Amino acid sequence: ISATDNTRMDVVLYGGYIHLLSEEIADLTMYAGRIKYSGNTGAPIATGDVIVYGGVLDTRVGSPTFGADSITLYAGRLLLDPGQLINVE
């Protein structure tokens, strides 16, 4: 699945693979699988609330342009670009 419009949408992934090319995602919930943001050339990449129960969320695009309202990680992996700044609370 490739999301290529700049329309805000919610994304829920139970398994499989999504290659996101959209610059703006409303809320993102992952249970398993892989979501990859590579290929995005626009900045910033805005995402609402992110909840990861498992799988791999790969936000690397070659520059630290990913931003989320909140990130909750229960299991799985979150991959960020070098220089990416996130606040851990």
Gaussian input, Z-matrix of N, CA and C with variables (Angstrom, degrees):
# hf/3-21g

backbone

0 1
 N
 C     1     B1
 C     2     B2     1     A1
 N     3     B3     2     A2     1     D1
 C     4     B4     3     A3     2     D2
 C     5     B5     4     A4     3     D3
 N     6     B6     5     A5     4     D4
 C     7     B7     6     A6     5     D5
 C     8     B8     7     A7     6     D6
 N     9     B9     8     A8     7     D7
 C    10    B10     9     A9     8     D8
 C    11    B11    10    A10     9     D9
 N    12    B12    11    A11    10    D10
 C    13    B13    12    A12    11    D11
 C    14    B14    13    A13    12    D12
 N    15    B15    14    A14    13    D13
 C    16    B16    15    A15    14    D14
 C    17    B17    16    A16    15    D15
 N    18    B18    17    A17    16    D16
 C    19    B19    18    A18    17    D17
 C    20    B20    19    A19    18    D18
 N    21    B21    20    A20    19    D19
 C    22    B22    21    A21    20    D20
 C    23    B23    22    A22    21    D21
 N    24    B24    23    A23    22    D22
 C    25    B25    24    A24    23    D23
 C    26    B26    25    A25    24    D24
 N    27    B27    26    A26    25    D25
 C    28    B28    27    A27    26    D26
 C    29    B29    28    A28    27    D27
 N    30    B30    29    A29    28    D28
 C    31    B31    30    A30    29    D29
 C    32    B32    31    A31    30    D30
 N    33    B33    32    A32    31    D31
 C    34    B34    33    A33    32    D32
 C    35    B35    34    A34    33    D33
 N    36    B36    35    A35    34    D34
 C    37    B37    36    A36    35    D35
 C    38    B38    37    A37    36    D36
 N    39    B39    38    A38    37    D37
 C    40    B40    39    A39    38    D38
 C    41    B41    40    A40    39    D39
 N    42    B42    41    A41    40    D40
 C    43    B43    42    A42    41    D41
 C    44    B44    43    A43    42    D42
 N    45    B45    44    A44    43    D43
 C    46    B46    45    A45    44    D44
 C    47    B47    46    A46    45    D45
 N    48    B48    47    A47    46    D46
 C    49    B49    48    A48    47    D47
 C    50    B50    49    A49    48    D48
 N    51    B51    50    A50    49    D49
 C    52    B52    51    A51    50    D50
 C    53    B53    52    A52    51    D51
 N    54    B54    53    A53    52    D52
 C    55    B55    54    A54    53    D53
 C    56    B56    55    A55    54    D54
 N    57    B57    56    A56    55    D55
 C    58    B58    57    A57    56    D56
 C    59    B59    58    A58    57    D57
 N    60    B60    59    A59    58    D58
 C    61    B61    60    A60    59    D59
 C    62    B62    61    A61    60    D60
 N    63    B63    62    A62    61    D61
 C    64    B64    63    A63    62    D62
 C    65    B65    64    A64    63    D63
 N    66    B66    65    A65    64    D64
 C    67    B67    66    A66    65    D65
 C    68    B68    67    A67    66    D66
 N    69    B69    68    A68    67    D67
 C    70    B70    69    A69    68    D68
 C    71    B71    70    A70    69    D69
 N    72    B72    71    A71    70    D70
 C    73    B73    72    A72    71    D71
 C    74    B74    73    A73    72    D72
 N    75    B75    74    A74    73    D73
 C    76    B76    75    A75    74    D74
 C    77    B77    76    A76    75    D75
 N    78    B78    77    A77    76    D76
 C    79    B79    78    A78    77    D77
 C    80    B80    79    A79    78    D78
 N    81    B81    80    A80    79    D79
 C    82    B82    81    A81    80    D80
 C    83    B83    82    A82    81    D81
 N    84    B84    83    A83    82    D82
 C    85    B85    84    A84    83    D83
 C    86    B86    85    A85    84    D84
 N    87    B87    86    A86    85    D85
 C    88    B88    87    A87    86    D86
 C    89    B89    88    A88    87    D87
 N    90    B90    89    A89    88    D88
 C    91    B91    90    A90    89    D89
 C    92    B92    91    A91    90    D90
 N    93    B93    92    A92    91    D91
 C    94    B94    93    A93    92    D92
 C    95    B95    94    A94    93    D93
 N    96    B96    95    A95    94    D94
 C    97    B97    96    A96    95    D95
 C    98    B98    97    A97    96    D96
 N    99    B99    98    A98    97    D97
 C   100   B100    99    A99    98    D98
 C   101   B101   100   A100    99    D99
 N   102   B102   101   A101   100   D100
 C   103   B103   102   A102   101   D101
 C   104   B104   103   A103   102   D102
 N   105   B105   104   A104   103   D103
 C   106   B106   105   A105   104   D104
 C   107   B107   106   A106   105   D105
 N   108   B108   107   A107   106   D106
 C   109   B109   108   A108   107   D107
 C   110   B110   109   A109   108   D108
 N   111   B111   110   A110   109   D109
 C   112   B112   111   A111   110   D110
 C   113   B113   112   A112   111   D111
 N   114   B114   113   A113   112   D112
 C   115   B115   114   A114   113   D113
 C   116   B116   115   A115   114   D114
 N   117   B117   116   A116   115   D115
 C   118   B118   117   A117   116   D116
 C   119   B119   118   A118   117   D117
 N   120   B120   119   A119   118   D118
 C   121   B121   120   A120   119   D119
 C   122   B122   121   A121   120   D120
 N   123   B123   122   A122   121   D121
 C   124   B124   123   A123   122   D122
 C   125   B125   124   A124   123   D123
 N   126   B126   125   A125   124   D124
 C   127   B127   126   A126   125   D125
 C   128   B128   127   A127   126   D126
 N   129   B129   128   A128   127   D127
 C   130   B130   129   A129   128   D128
 C   131   B131   130   A130   129   D129
 N   132   B132   131   A131   130   D130
 C   133   B133   132   A132   131   D131
 C   134   B134   133   A133   132   D132
 N   135   B135   134   A134   133   D133
 C   136   B136   135   A135   134   D134
 C   137   B137   136   A136   135   D135
 N   138   B138   137   A137   136   D136
 C   139   B139   138   A138   137   D137
 C   140   B140   139   A139   138   D138
 N   141   B141   140   A140   139   D139
 C   142   B142   141   A141   140   D140
 C   143   B143   142   A142   141   D141
 N   144   B144   143   A143   142   D142
 C   145   B145   144   A144   143   D143
 C   146   B146   145   A145   144   D144
 N   147   B147   146   A146   145   D145
 C   148   B148   147   A147   146   D146
 C   149   B149   148   A148   147   D147
 N   150   B150   149   A149   148   D148
 C   151   B151   150   A150   149   D149
 C   152   B152   151   A151   150   D150
 N   153   B153   152   A152   151   D151
 C   154   B154   153   A153   152   D152
 C   155   B155   154   A154   153   D153
 N   156   B156   155   A155   154   D154
 C   157   B157   156   A156   155   D155
 C   158   B158   157   A157   156   D156
 N   159   B159   158   A158   157   D157
 C   160   B160   159   A159   158   D158
 C   161   B161   160   A160   159   D159
 N   162   B162   161   A161   160   D160
 C   163   B163   162   A162   161   D161
 C   164   B164   163   A163   162   D162
 N   165   B165   164   A164   163   D163
 C   166   B166   165   A165   164   D164
 C   167   B167   166   A166   165   D165
 N   168   B168   167   A167   166   D166
 C   169   B169   168   A168   167   D167
 C   170   B170   169   A169   168   D168
 N   171   B171   170   A170   169   D169
 C   172   B172   171   A171   170   D170
 C   173   B173   172   A172   171   D171
 N   174   B174   173   A173   172   D172
 C   175   B175   174   A174   173   D173
 C   176   B176   175   A175   174   D174
 N   177   B177   176   A176   175   D175
 C   178   B178   177   A177   176   D176
 C   179   B179   178   A178   177   D177
 N   180   B180   179   A179   178   D178
 C   181   B181   180   A180   179   D179
 C   182   B182   181   A181   180   D180
 N   183   B183   182   A182   181   D181
 C   184   B184   183   A183   182   D182
 C   185   B185   184   A184   183   D183
 N   186   B186   185   A185   184   D184
 C   187   B187   186   A186   185   D185
 C   188   B188   187   A187   186   D186
 N   189   B189   188   A188   187   D187
 C   190   B190   189   A189   188   D188
 C   191   B191   190   A190   189   D189
 N   192   B192   191   A191   190   D190
 C   193   B193   192   A192   191   D191
 C   194   B194   193   A193   192   D192
 N   195   B195   194   A194   193   D193
 C   196   B196   195   A195   194   D194
 C   197   B197   196   A196   195   D195
 N   198   B198   197   A197   196   D196
 C   199   B199   198   A198   197   D197
 C   200   B200   199   A199   198   D198
 N   201   B201   200   A200   199   D199
 C   202   B202   201   A201   200   D200
 C   203   B203   202   A202   201   D201
 N   204   B204   203   A203   202   D202
 C   205   B205   204   A204   203   D203
 C   206   B206   205   A205   204   D204
 N   207   B207   206   A206   205   D205
 C   208   B208   207   A207   206   D206
 C   209   B209   208   A208   207   D207
 N   210   B210   209   A209   208   D208
 C   211   B211   210   A210   209   D209
 C   212   B212   211   A211   210   D210
 N   213   B213   212   A212   211   D211
 C   214   B214   213   A213   212   D212
 C   215   B215   214   A214   213   D213
 N   216   B216   215   A215   214   D214
 C   217   B217   216   A216   215   D215
 C   218   B218   217   A217   216   D216
 N   219   B219   218   A218   217   D217
 C   220   B220   219   A219   218   D218
 C   221   B221   220   A220   219   D219
 N   222   B222   221   A221   220   D220
 C   223   B223   222   A222   221   D221
 C   224   B224   223   A223   222   D222
 N   225   B225   224   A224   223   D223
 C   226   B226   225   A225   224   D224
 C   227   B227   226   A226   225   D225
 N   228   B228   227   A227   226   D226
 C   229   B229   228   A228   227   D227
 C   230   B230   229   A229   228   D228
 N   231   B231   230   A230   229   D229
 C   232   B232   231   A231   230   D230
 C   233   B233   232   A232   231   D231
 N   234   B234   233   A233   232   D232
 C   235   B235   234   A234   233   D233
 C   236   B236   235   A235   234   D234
 N   237   B237   236   A236   235   D235
 C   238   B238   237   A237   236   D236
 C   239   B239   238   A238   237   D237
 N   240   B240   239   A239   238   D238
 C   241   B241   240   A240   239   D239
 C   242   B242   241   A241   240   D240
 N   243   B243   242   A242   241   D241
 C   244   B244   243   A243   242   D242
 C   245   B245   244   A244   243   D243
 N   246   B246   245   A245   244   D244
 C   247   B247   246   A246   245   D245
 C   248   B248   247   A247   246   D246
 N   249   B249   248   A248   247   D247
 C   250   B250   249   A249   248   D248
 C   251   B251   250   A250   249   D249
 N   252   B252   251   A251   250   D250
 C   253   B253   252   A252   251   D251
 C   254   B254   253   A253   252   D252
 N   255   B255   254   A254   253   D253
 C   256   B256   255   A255   254   D254
 C   257   B257   256   A256   255   D255
 N   258   B258   257   A257   256   D256
 C   259   B259   258   A258   257   D257
 C   260   B260   259   A259   258   D258
 N   261   B261   260   A260   259   D259
 C   262   B262   261   A261   260   D260
 C   263   B263   262   A262   261   D261
 N   264   B264   263   A263   262   D262
 C   265   B265   264   A264   263   D263
 C   266   B266   265   A265   264   D264

   B1=1.4511
   B2=1.5108
   B3=1.3033
   B4=1.4529
   B5=1.5145
   B6=1.3223
   B7=1.4563
   B8=1.5096
   B9=1.3239
   B10=1.4594
   B11=1.5232
   B12=1.3212
   B13=1.4587
   B14=1.5127
   B15=1.3012
   B16=1.4583
   B17=1.5212
   B18=1.3069
   B19=1.4465
   B20=1.5211
   B21=1.3323
   B22=1.4650
   B23=1.5124
   B24=1.3206
   B25=1.4565
   B26=1.5059
   B27=1.3395
   B28=1.4570
   B29=1.5201
   B30=1.3287
   B31=1.4558
   B32=1.5201
   B33=1.3420
   B34=1.4603
   B35=1.5170
   B36=1.3435
   B37=1.4519
   B38=1.5237
   B39=1.3315
   B40=1.4624
   B41=1.5207
   B42=1.3038
   B43=1.4529
   B44=1.5118
   B45=1.3084
   B46=1.4530
   B47=1.5160
   B48=1.3208
   B49=1.4532
   B50=1.5244
   B51=1.3083
   B52=1.4586
   B53=1.5229
   B54=1.3183
   B55=1.4621
   B56=1.5231
   B57=1.3147
   B58=1.4567
   B59=1.5193
   B60=1.3213
   B61=1.4576
   B62=1.5198
   B63=1.3013
   B64=1.4460
   B65=1.5169
   B66=1.3232
   B67=1.4546
   B68=1.5179
   B69=1.3124
   B70=1.4510
   B71=1.5302
   B72=1.3239
   B73=1.4569
   B74=1.5246
   B75=1.3206
   B76=1.4694
   B77=1.5289
   B78=1.3110
   B79=1.4630
   B80=1.5160
   B81=1.3212
   B82=1.4587
   B83=1.5166
   B84=1.3429
   B85=1.4568
   B86=1.5188
   B87=1.3434
   B88=1.4666
   B89=1.5173
   B90=1.3318
   B91=1.4622
   B92=1.5283
   B93=1.3109
   B94=1.4660
   B95=1.5241
   B96=1.3181
   B97=1.4518
   B98=1.5180
   B99=1.3377
   B100=1.4665
   B101=1.5196
   B102=1.3165
   B103=1.4581
   B104=1.5131
   B105=1.3295
   B106=1.4548
   B107=1.5222
   B108=1.3212
   B109=1.4597
   B110=1.5212
   B111=1.3263
   B112=1.4645
   B113=1.5176
   B114=1.3087
   B115=1.4555
   B116=1.5116
   B117=1.3058
   B118=1.4588
   B119=1.5203
   B120=1.3130
   B121=1.4570
   B122=1.5197
   B123=1.3262
   B124=1.4578
   B125=1.5112
   B126=1.3011
   B127=1.4567
   B128=1.5190
   B129=1.2742
   B130=1.4592
   B131=1.5254
   B132=1.3031
   B133=1.4603
   B134=1.5201
   B135=1.3055
   B136=1.4582
   B137=1.5241
   B138=1.3262
   B139=1.4564
   B140=1.5220
   B141=1.3231
   B142=1.4547
   B143=1.5136
   B144=1.3146
   B145=1.4644
   B146=1.5224
   B147=1.3267
   B148=1.4566
   B149=1.5227
   B150=1.3436
   B151=1.4563
   B152=1.5220
   B153=1.3298
   B154=1.4592
   B155=1.5279
   B156=1.3349
   B157=1.4619
   B158=1.5266
   B159=1.3186
   B160=1.4542
   B161=1.5123
   B162=1.3113
   B163=1.4518
   B164=1.5190
   B165=1.3275
   B166=1.4632
   B167=1.5234
   B168=1.3239
   B169=1.4532
   B170=1.5187
   B171=1.3249
   B172=1.4624
   B173=1.5250
   B174=1.3326
   B175=1.4649
   B176=1.5269
   B177=1.3184
   B178=1.4676
   B179=1.5277
   B180=1.3269
   B181=1.4633
   B182=1.5286
   B183=1.3276
   B184=1.4572
   B185=1.5158
   B186=1.3269
   B187=1.4601
   B188=1.5216
   B189=1.3147
   B190=1.4622
   B191=1.5235
   B192=1.3302
   B193=1.4628
   B194=1.5220
   B195=1.3240
   B196=1.4635
   B197=1.5259
   B198=1.3159
   B199=1.4533
   B200=1.5142
   B201=1.3292
   B202=1.4624
   B203=1.5210
   B204=1.3377
   B205=1.4623
   B206=1.5185
   B207=1.3253
   B208=1.4606
   B209=1.5175
   B210=1.3278
   B211=1.4635
   B212=1.5162
   B213=1.3315
   B214=1.4646
   B215=1.5145
   B216=1.3258
   B217=1.4579
   B218=1.5252
   B219=1.3376
   B220=1.4613
   B221=1.5262
   B222=1.2895
   B223=1.4659
   B224=1.5177
   B225=1.2951
   B226=1.4510
   B227=1.5111
   B228=1.3329
   B229=1.4610
   B230=1.5119
   B231=1.3194
   B232=1.4552
   B233=1.5182
   B234=1.3214
   B235=1.4609
   B236=1.5198
   B237=1.3305
   B238=1.4580
   B239=1.5223
   B240=1.3217
   B241=1.4601
   B242=1.5261
   B243=1.3382
   B244=1.4633
   B245=1.5279
   B246=1.2871
   B247=1.4545
   B248=1.5198
   B249=1.3240
   B250=1.4653
   B251=1.5229
   B252=1.3083
   B253=1.4578
   B254=1.5211
   B255=1.3333
   B256=1.4601
   B257=1.5195
   B258=1.3009
   B259=1.4674
   B260=1.5029
   B261=1.3286
   B262=1.4595
   B263=1.5223
   B264=1.3348
   B265=1.4618
   B266=1.5021
   A1=107.77
   A2=117.48
   A3=121.96
   A4=108.71
   A5=117.24
   A6=122.19
   A7=107.05
   A8=116.96
   A9=119.82
   A10=113.60
   A11=118.93
   A12=120.55
   A13=109.89
   A14=116.19
   A15=120.91
   A16=111.52
   A17=116.86
   A18=121.89
   A19=109.74
   A20=116.69
   A21=119.58
   A22=108.58
   A23=115.55
   A24=120.89
   A25=109.06
   A26=115.86
   A27=121.52
   A28=108.11
   A29=116.89
   A30=122.07
   A31=108.07
   A32=116.55
   A33=122.91
   A34=107.08
   A35=117.72
   A36=121.89
   A37=109.47
   A38=116.15
   A39=121.74
   A40=111.99
   A41=117.67
   A42=122.95
   A43=108.24
   A44=116.76
   A45=120.02
   A46=112.05
   A47=115.77
   A48=121.87
   A49=109.09
   A50=116.79
   A51=122.02
   A52=108.20
   A53=115.82
   A54=121.84
   A55=106.03
   A56=117.12
   A57=121.96
   A58=110.73
   A59=115.38
   A60=120.56
   A61=110.73
   A62=116.91
   A63=121.31
   A64=110.10
   A65=117.31
   A66=120.65
   A67=112.09
   A68=117.96
   A69=119.74
   A70=110.26
   A71=116.86
   A72=123.81
   A73=107.27
   A74=116.99
   A75=119.51
   A76=109.56
   A77=118.27
   A78=122.67
   A79=108.98
   A80=116.00
   A81=122.08
   A82=109.31
   A83=117.21
   A84=122.73
   A85=108.56
   A86=116.50
   A87=121.99
   A88=109.94
   A89=115.87
   A90=121.13
   A91=110.79
   A92=117.06
   A93=122.97
   A94=107.18
   A95=116.30
   A96=120.79
   A97=112.31
   A98=115.09
   A99=120.51
   A100=109.17
   A101=115.28
   A102=121.95
   A103=106.99
   A104=115.65
   A105=120.96
   A106=109.45
   A107=116.47
   A108=122.37
   A109=113.17
   A110=118.89
   A111=119.56
   A112=110.58
   A113=115.26
   A114=121.11
   A115=111.87
   A116=117.38
   A117=120.49
   A118=109.64
   A119=116.08
   A120=120.06
   A121=111.35
   A122=116.90
   A123=120.17
   A124=111.33
   A125=115.93
   A126=120.07
   A127=107.65
   A128=119.95
   A129=127.30
   A130=111.54
   A131=115.82
   A132=121.93
   A133=106.07
   A134=116.38
   A135=121.38
   A136=109.91
   A137=115.82
   A138=122.25
   A139=107.64
   A140=115.96
   A141=120.14
   A142=110.66
   A143=116.57
   A144=121.32
   A145=110.10
   A146=116.53
   A147=122.98
   A148=108.23
   A149=116.50
   A150=122.07
   A151=107.79
   A152=116.91
   A153=122.03
   A154=108.38
   A155=116.12
   A156=122.14
   A157=111.16
   A158=116.88
   A159=122.48
   A160=109.14
   A161=117.12
   A162=121.31
   A163=111.92
   A164=115.61
   A165=122.25
   A166=108.75
   A167=115.69
   A168=121.55
   A169=107.24
   A170=116.48
   A171=123.35
   A172=108.45
   A173=116.15
   A174=120.75
   A175=112.71
   A176=117.71
   A177=121.07
   A178=111.47
   A179=115.66
   A180=121.94
   A181=111.96
   A182=117.18
   A183=120.44
   A184=113.47
   A185=117.11
   A186=121.44
   A187=107.67
   A188=117.64
   A189=120.78
   A190=112.31
   A191=117.12
   A192=121.45
   A193=113.49
   A194=118.44
   A195=121.75
   A196=110.21
   A197=115.77
   A198=120.37
   A199=109.57
   A200=116.98
   A201=121.70
   A202=108.79
   A203=115.82
   A204=119.72
   A205=110.05
   A206=116.69
   A207=122.00
   A208=108.81
   A209=116.78
   A210=122.64
   A211=107.59
   A212=115.97
   A213=121.86
   A214=107.05
   A215=116.80
   A216=122.50
   A217=108.81
   A218=116.33
   A219=121.22
   A220=111.21
   A221=116.12
   A222=122.90
   A223=106.56
   A224=117.40
   A225=120.54
   A226=111.40
   A227=115.48
   A228=121.19
   A229=110.87
   A230=115.60
   A231=123.31
   A232=106.95
   A233=117.74
   A234=122.61
   A235=109.22
   A236=116.08
   A237=122.63
   A238=110.35
   A239=116.37
   A240=121.69
   A241=110.52
   A242=117.72
   A243=119.96
   A244=109.18
   A245=116.61
   A246=121.14
   A247=114.02
   A248=116.43
   A249=119.67
   A250=109.51
   A251=117.18
   A252=122.04
   A253=109.84
   A254=116.30
   A255=120.62
   A256=108.14
   A257=116.30
   A258=121.88
   A259=108.64
   A260=117.50
   A261=122.56
   A262=107.36
   A263=114.74
   A264=119.34
   A265=110.47
   D1=129.16
   D2=173.29
   D3=-120.63
   D4=123.23
   D5=175.92
   D6=-99.14
   D7=113.31
   D8=-172.38
   D9=-113.85
   D10=-7.12
   D11=178.87
   D12=-86.93
   D13=160.62
   D14=176.94
   D15=-91.37
   D16=20.36
   D17=178.50
   D18=-75.97
   D19=133.17
   D20=176.94
   D21=-69.97
   D22=132.97
   D23=179.83
   D24=-149.61
   D25=156.70
   D26=172.25
   D27=-88.43
   D28=141.34
   D29=177.89
   D30=-122.98
   D31=127.14
   D32=175.24
   D33=-125.72
   D34=124.00
   D35=-177.93
   D36=-120.36
   D37=120.96
   D38=177.15
   D39=-97.59
   D40=-16.63
   D41=179.09
   D42=173.28
   D43=166.92
   D44=179.83
   D45=95.43
   D46=-153.13
   D47=-170.72
   D48=-141.03
   D49=131.74
   D50=174.20
   D51=-126.81
   D52=130.57
   D53=175.36
   D54=-108.25
   D55=105.35
   D56=-176.02
   D57=-89.42
   D58=122.85
   D59=174.74
   D60=-112.46
   D61=5.34
   D62=178.79
   D63=-79.90
   D64=145.48
   D65=-179.82
   D66=-87.69
   D67=-10.96
   D68=-174.07
   D69=-142.15
   D70=113.73
   D71=178.58
   D72=-116.64
   D73=135.63
   D74=-178.98
   D75=-69.85
   D76=-84.89
   D77=178.24
   D78=-121.83
   D79=147.25
   D80=-175.29
   D81=-128.52
   D82=123.95
   D83=177.11
   D84=-126.73
   D85=126.02
   D86=-179.24
   D87=-121.07
   D88=132.63
   D89=173.99
   D90=-107.01
   D91=-33.55
   D92=178.66
   D93=-165.01
   D94=173.28
   D95=178.01
   D96=95.20
   D97=-156.16
   D98=-176.84
   D99=-144.23
   D100=134.35
   D101=172.12
   D102=-119.71
   D103=130.25
   D104=-176.38
   D105=-126.88
   D106=131.35
   D107=-178.84
   D108=-97.20
   D109=-3.12
   D110=-174.70
   D111=-60.10
   D112=149.14
   D113=-176.87
   D114=103.57
   D115=-16.35
   D116=176.60
   D117=-71.78
   D118=127.73
   D119=177.80
   D120=-109.20
   D121=-16.25
   D122=178.52
   D123=-82.68
   D124=152.93
   D125=177.98
   D126=-137.08
   D127=146.07
   D128=-3.88
   D129=-83.52
   D130=164.50
   D131=174.31
   D132=-97.92
   D133=105.51
   D134=-174.04
   D135=-94.28
   D136=131.04
   D137=177.44
   D138=-134.03
   D139=141.91
   D140=178.00
   D141=-74.29
   D142=-130.67
   D143=178.70
   D144=-79.08
   D145=135.42
   D146=-179.85
   D147=-116.76
   D148=126.95
   D149=175.06
   D150=-126.74
   D151=122.29
   D152=-178.79
   D153=-118.40
   D154=113.04
   D155=176.27
   D156=-92.11
   D157=-20.99
   D158=179.42
   D159=-178.74
   D160=171.41
   D161=179.74
   D162=93.32
   D163=-164.48
   D164=-177.49
   D165=-127.75
   D166=122.07
   D167=172.68
   D168=-105.74
   D169=107.53
   D170=-174.85
   D171=-105.45
   D172=100.93
   D173=-177.48
   D174=-94.94
   D175=7.15
   D176=-175.36
   D177=-70.25
   D178=127.13
   D179=177.49
   D180=-130.92
   D181=3.67
   D182=179.71
   D183=100.59
   D184=-6.15
   D185=175.08
   D186=-154.36
   D187=152.94
   D188=-175.63
   D189=-77.90
   D190=73.01
   D191=-175.69
   D192=-111.49
   D193=0.64
   D194=-178.48
   D195=-81.76
   D196=134.48
   D197=176.16
   D198=-140.10
   D199=142.86
   D200=178.91
   D201=-135.62
   D202=148.90
   D203=175.91
   D204=-62.94
   D205=-45.12
   D206=175.91
   D207=-154.17
   D208=152.10
   D209=176.58
   D210=-128.02
   D211=122.82
   D212=174.91
   D213=-118.59
   D214=118.43
   D215=-175.50
   D216=-118.34
   D217=111.58
   D218=178.68
   D219=-93.43
   D220=-38.96
   D221=178.21
   D222=-156.98
   D223=176.84
   D224=-179.43
   D225=88.16
   D226=-162.59
   D227=-175.07
   D228=-133.70
   D229=144.07
   D230=174.00
   D231=-119.65
   D232=118.34
   D233=-179.36
   D234=-106.25
   D235=125.72
   D236=-177.71
   D237=-120.46
   D238=156.93
   D239=174.19
   D240=-70.97
   D241=152.28
   D242=173.35
   D243=-59.13
   D244=140.03
   D245=-179.45
   D246=86.25
   D247=-2.61
   D248=179.67
   D249=-68.85
   D250=133.97
   D251=-179.14
   D252=-108.03
   D253=122.37
   D254=173.50
   D255=-131.73
   D256=149.79
   D257=176.88
   D258=-97.31
   D259=130.84
   D260=178.63
   D261=-108.12
   D262=124.37
   D263=-179.83
   D264=-120.04

